[in-house]
Amino acid sequence: MIRIENISRTYSREGVPVTALREATFNIDAGDLVVIRGVSGSGKSTLLNILGCLDSPSRKLLLGG
């Protein structure tokens, strides 16, 4: 199981804050098939980078098993 609660990620681009994720919350149970989709710039890659521990959220991340 993966549990995400209220994670946010904000970057600074040329001194301007850009929010890539805003308070994302969801559960993925073992055996679930999940599709991550959205328009360009909606935070898909940011979310996957956080889940893969390649990036850190600006706010909390909870993973449980």
N, C-alpha and C positions, 0 to 999 in steps of 0.2 A: 504494500500500500504506500502511496505517496500522498501526503497531506500538505497543502499549501494554505497558509492563512495570512491574509492582509500584507502580501509583499508588494513593495513598490521599488522602482528603480528610476532615478533621475540622473541625467548626464548634464554636463555643461558643454555647450557648443558655442564657441566664440563668446564666452561670458554670459550666454543666455541659457537658463535652465530648460531642459527638454525632458519631459516625463515619458519614459518608454513603457512602464507598467504602473498602474495605479490600483493599489489594494486588491490584487488578484487573490482569489480564494477558491480552492477546489480540492476534491479527493479523487484519486485514481485507485481503484481496488485491483488486487492481483487478478490477472487474466483479462482485464479490460483492454479494449482496443480504443485508442484515443487519436483523434486527428486535431492538429493545431493549425488553424487557418485564419486568415485575415488579410486586410489590405496592406500594402507596403507601408512600413513604418508603424505598424500596430503593436509591435513588441514581441513577435513570435520568436525571433532569434535571441532576444534578450532573455525571455523566459527559458528557452532551452539551454542557454549558456549558464543561467543560474541553477537550473536543475542538474546540469552536468558539472557543477562546481568550477566552472571556468570564469564566473563572474559572481559578484556578491550583490545582494539587494541593498537598497538604501534603507529599507525597513525589514522587519523580521521575516525569517524563513523557517518553517517547521517541516521536517521530513520525519515520518514515522513508519514503523513496520510492525 
